Amino acid sequence: MKKRFVWKKFKKQFREGLTITIIPHSTGAPTSFTIPRAVLFLLIFVIIGYMGFSTFSYRSYLNRYKDSREVVAHLDNVRVENQKLRQDLVNLLRETEDLQQDLLVLQQQGRKIQELLSDDLQETEEQVAHIASLGNILNYQPYEFEMGGLGGGNSRLLRDDAFGIIKSMQQELSKMREVIPAQQEDMENLEESVREYNAVVAATPNIWPLADNGNGFIASGFGSRRDPFTGRQAFHEGIDIGVWYGTPVLATADGVVTYSGWRTGYGYTVDIDHGYGFKTRYAHNGELLVSTGQEVKRGDVIAKSGNSGRSTGPHLHYEVHVNGVPKNPLDFIKNK
């Protein structure tokens, strides 16, 4: 009964209006109007709802703005990383180009050395093996990078992979830069050694001194023998090769003619200084074809055989001296 009374009282008050009177400061009649309490309650409810909605919207906006700032910051970081990545790639490519130039020089030196090598250089097998050991360096090929697509799609994975590749390549290039100077020095030393050895080989008398088509024969050997004129024992400083008149006499190594003319006992003689302590003599010739001071190459015709000087018949007297000491020419002749 009491609850029904309270409800009726509240219902009556809710239906009653609320009179508002506006009294102006100036002269004039006051203005009054009545607002139903239901409208007032509705207006208060709308205001409270609007304030709640505005508060919720503002908080949502702040959260979205915070997320947006994080996204923007992340994108800025990605952009900076990509710019660094691109710059690292450019620097890496430049370093690779510089390294390729150094390797090209090494390759050119290697080809030059290989051209210098000849069949006569048996003693340079270790040097040739050293050239072969440079193969990995001389055949080095740099990585190729694609600059497009960085930062797109699965950009984080791509950046991680790219930075990993760059780091690996930088380490490899660093090792290569450490190795190349030593290899360049080795190649320079090797080239110098090969040139020096080639010069020694070119200066070493090592061919048969006559173009005799195999008709020549050893008439008298190197060393102690009985002198054909005196009958006494004497040291023969060369070999006598029996051959007919006019057979071409050949320089047995590169060198410079130090004497070309008549020499007592030897007749028409040619002396050649080959350098590195090697000298040769060609005596008892019938005709001389070179002059003093002339440069000759191995195999050049320098005279025609004969029987001049102290000789018992047509032949070539051939001597080899090393550092002023006569040596057996047969020890130097590779083949007849």
CORTA-V424818 format. One record per residue. N is the residue number from 0. RES is the residue in one small letter. SS is DSSP state (@ for helix, = for strand, . for the rest). NEAR is the number of other C-alpha atoms within 10 Angstrom. Layout:
n-><N | N>
res-><RES | RES>
ss-><SS | SS>
near-><NEAR | NEAR>
This chain:
n-><0 | 1 | 2 | 3 | 4 | 5 | 6 | 7 | 8 | 9 | 10 | 11 | 12 | 13 | 14 | 15 | 16 | 17 | 18 | 19 | 20 | 21 | 22 | 23 | 24 | 25 | 26 | 27 | 28 | 29 | 30 | 31 | 32 | 33 | 34 | 35 | 36 | 37 | 38 | 39 | 40 | 41 | 42 | 43 | 44 | 45 | 46 | 47 | 48 | 49 | 50 | 51 | 52 | 53 | 54 | 55 | 56 | 57 | 58 | 59 | 60 | 61 | 62 | 63 | 64 | 65 | 66 | 67 | 68 | 69 | 70 | 71 | 72 | 73 | 74 | 75 | 76 | 77 | 78 | 79 | 80 | 81 | 82 | 83 | 84 | 85 | 86 | 87 | 88 | 89 | 90 | 91 | 92 | 93 | 94 | 95 | 96 | 97 | 98 | 99 | 100 | 101 | 102 | 103 | 104 | 105 | 106 | 107 | 108 | 109 | 110 | 111 | 112 | 113 | 114 | 115 | 116 | 117 | 118 | 119 | 120 | 121 | 122 | 123 | 124 | 125 | 126 | 127 | 128 | 129 | 130 | 131 | 132 | 133 | 134 | 135 | 136 | 137 | 138 | 139 | 140 | 141 | 142 | 143 | 144 | 145 | 146 | 147 | 148 | 149 | 150 | 151 | 152 | 153 | 154 | 155 | 156 | 157 | 158 | 159 | 160 | 161 | 162 | 163 | 164 | 165 | 166 | 167 | 168 | 169 | 170 | 171 | 172 | 173 | 174 | 175 | 176 | 177 | 178 | 179 | 180 | 181 | 182 | 183 | 184 | 185 | 186 | 187 | 188 | 189 | 190 | 191 | 192 | 193 | 194 | 195 | 196 | 197 | 198 | 199 | 200 | 201 | 202 | 203 | 204 | 205 | 206 | 207 | 208 | 209 | 210 | 211 | 212 | 213 | 214 | 215 | 216 | 217 | 218 | 219 | 220 | 221 | 222 | 223 | 224 | 225 | 226 | 227 | 228 | 229 | 230 | 231 | 232 | 233 | 234 | 235 | 236 | 237 | 238 | 239 | 240 | 241 | 242 | 243 | 244 | 245 | 246 | 247 | 248 | 249 | 250 | 251 | 252 | 253 | 254 | 255 | 256 | 257 | 258 | 259 | 260 | 261 | 262 | 263 | 264 | 265 | 266 | 267 | 268 | 269 | 270 | 271 | 272 | 273 | 274 | 275 | 276 | 277 | 278 | 279 | 280 | 281 | 282 | 283 | 284 | 285 | 286 | 287 | 288 | 289 | 290 | 291 | 292 | 293 | 294 | 295 | 296 | 297 | 298 | 299 | 300 | 301 | 302 | 303 | 304 | 305 | 306 | 307 | 308 | 309 | 310 | 311 | 312 | 313 | 314 | 315 | 316 | 317 | 318 | 319 | 320 | 321 | 322 | 323 | 324 | 325 | 326 | 327 | 328 | 329 | 330 | 331 | 332 | 333 | 334 | 335>
res-><m | k | k | r | f | v | w | k | k | f | k | k | q | f | r | e | g | l | t | i | t | i | i | p | h | s | t | g | a | p | t | s | f | t | i | p | r | a | v | l | f | l | l | i | f | v | i | i | g | y | m | g | f | s | t | f | s | y | r | s | y | l | n | r | y | k | d | s | r | e | v | v | a | h | l | d | n | v | r | v | e | n | q | k | l | r | q | d | l | v | n | l | l | r | e | t | e | d | l | q | q | d | l | l | v | l | q | q | q | g | r | k | i | q | e | l | l | s | d | d | l | q | e | t | e | e | q | v | a | h | i | a | s | l | g | n | i | l | n | y | q | p | y | e | f | e | m | g | g | l | g | g | g | n | s | r | l | l | r | d | d | a | f | g | i | i | k | s | m | q | q | e | l | s | k | m | r | e | v | i | p | a | q | q | e | d | m | e | n | l | e | e | s | v | r | e | y | n | a | v | v | a | a | t | p | n | i | w | p | l | a | d | n | g | n | g | f | i | a | s | g | f | g | s | r | r | d | p | f | t | g | r | q | a | f | h | e | g | i | d | i | g | v | w | y | g | t | p | v | l | a | t | a | d | g | v | v | t | y | s | g | w | r | t | g | y | g | y | t | v | d | i | d | h | g | y | g | f | k | t | r | y | a | h | n | g | e | l | l | v | s | t | g | q | e | v | k | r | g | d | v | i | a | k | s | g | n | s | g | r | s | t | g | p | h | l | h | y | e | v | h | v | n | g | v | p | k | n | p | l | d | f | i | k | n | k>
ss-><. | @ | @ | @ | @ | @ | @ | @ | @ | @ | @ | @ | @ | @ | @ | . | = | = | = | = | = | = | . | . | . | . | . | . | . | . | = | = | = | = | = | = | @ | @ | @ | @ | @ | @ | @ | @ | @ | @ | @ | @ | @ | @ | @ | @ | @ | @ | @ | @ | @ | @ | @ | @ | @ | @ | @ | @ | @ | @ | @ | @ | @ | @ | @ | @ | @ | @ | @ | @ | @ | @ | @ | @ | @ | @ | @ | @ | @ | @ | @ | @ | @ | @ | @ | @ | @ | @ | @ | @ | @ | @ | @ | @ | @ | @ | @ | @ | @ | @ | @ | @ | @ | @ | @ | @ | @ | @ | @ | @ | . | . | . | . | . | @ | @ | @ | @ | @ | @ | @ | @ | @ | @ | @ | @ | . | @ | @ | @ | @ | . | . | . | . | . | . | . | . | . | . | . | . | . | . | . | . | @ | @ | @ | @ | @ | @ | @ | @ | @ | @ | @ | @ | @ | @ | @ | @ | @ | @ | @ | @ | @ | @ | @ | @ | @ | @ | @ | @ | @ | @ | @ | @ | @ | @ | @ | @ | @ | @ | @ | @ | @ | @ | @ | @ | @ | @ | @ | @ | @ | . | . | . | . | . | . | = | . | . | . | . | . | . | = | = | = | = | . | . | = | = | = | = | . | . | . | . | . | . | = | = | = | = | . | = | = | = | = | = | . | . | . | . | . | = | = | = | . | . | . | . | = | = | = | = | = | = | = | = | = | . | . | . | = | = | = | = | = | = | = | = | = | . | . | = | = | = | = | = | = | = | = | = | = | = | . | . | . | . | . | . | = | = | . | . | . | . | = | = | = | = | = | = | . | . | . | . | . | . | . | . | = | = | = | = | = | = | = | = | . | . | = | = | = | . | @ | @ | @ | . | . | . | . | .>
near-><5 | 6 | 8 | 9 | 10 | 11 | 11 | 11 | 11 | 12 | 11 | 10 | 14 | 16 | 12 | 14 | 15 | 16 | 11 | 11 | 11 | 10 | 12 | 10 | 7 | 6 | 7 | 8 | 9 | 10 | 10 | 10 | 10 | 11 | 12 | 15 | 16 | 15 | 14 | 14 | 12 | 12 | 12 | 12 | 12 | 12 | 12 | 12 | 12 | 12 | 12 | 12 | 12 | 12 | 12 | 12 | 12 | 12 | 12 | 12 | 12 | 12 | 12 | 12 | 12 | 12 | 12 | 12 | 12 | 12 | 12 | 12 | 12 | 12 | 13 | 12 | 12 | 17 | 14 | 12 | 17 | 18 | 14 | 13 | 18 | 16 | 12 | 17 | 19 | 14 | 13 | 20 | 16 | 12 | 16 | 18 | 13 | 13 | 18 | 18 | 12 | 17 | 21 | 14 | 14 | 21 | 19 | 13 | 18 | 22 | 13 | 12 | 22 | 14 | 9 | 14 | 20 | 13 | 5 | 11 | 14 | 10 | 9 | 16 | 11 | 10 | 18 | 18 | 10 | 14 | 21 | 12 | 11 | 15 | 12 | 9 | 16 | 19 | 12 | 12 | 11 | 14 | 11 | 7 | 13 | 8 | 10 | 8 | 10 | 20 | 17 | 10 | 9 | 10 | 14 | 14 | 11 | 15 | 18 | 11 | 12 | 20 | 18 | 12 | 15 | 18 | 14 | 12 | 16 | 17 | 12 | 12 | 17 | 12 | 11 | 16 | 15 | 11 | 12 | 16 | 12 | 11 | 17 | 16 | 12 | 15 | 21 | 16 | 12 | 20 | 20 | 13 | 15 | 21 | 15 | 12 | 18 | 17 | 15 | 18 | 17 | 19 | 22 | 25 | 26 | 20 | 19 | 22 | 25 | 25 | 16 | 16 | 8 | 10 | 11 | 19 | 13 | 14 | 13 | 15 | 16 | 19 | 14 | 11 | 14 | 13 | 12 | 12 | 9 | 8 | 9 | 10 | 11 | 13 | 12 | 19 | 20 | 24 | 21 | 22 | 21 | 18 | 21 | 17 | 17 | 16 | 22 | 19 | 26 | 21 | 29 | 27 | 27 | 23 | 25 | 19 | 23 | 16 | 18 | 22 | 17 | 17 | 15 | 10 | 13 | 21 | 20 | 24 | 25 | 28 | 20 | 26 | 21 | 27 | 18 | 13 | 14 | 21 | 26 | 24 | 20 | 26 | 31 | 28 | 30 | 21 | 20 | 18 | 13 | 18 | 15 | 14 | 14 | 13 | 16 | 20 | 17 | 19 | 17 | 18 | 20 | 22 | 25 | 22 | 28 | 23 | 21 | 24 | 18 | 14 | 18 | 10 | 14 | 21 | 28 | 35 | 24 | 23 | 22 | 25 | 19 | 14 | 11 | 10 | 11 | 18 | 17 | 18 | 22 | 19 | 10 | 15 | 15 | 10 | 8 | 15>
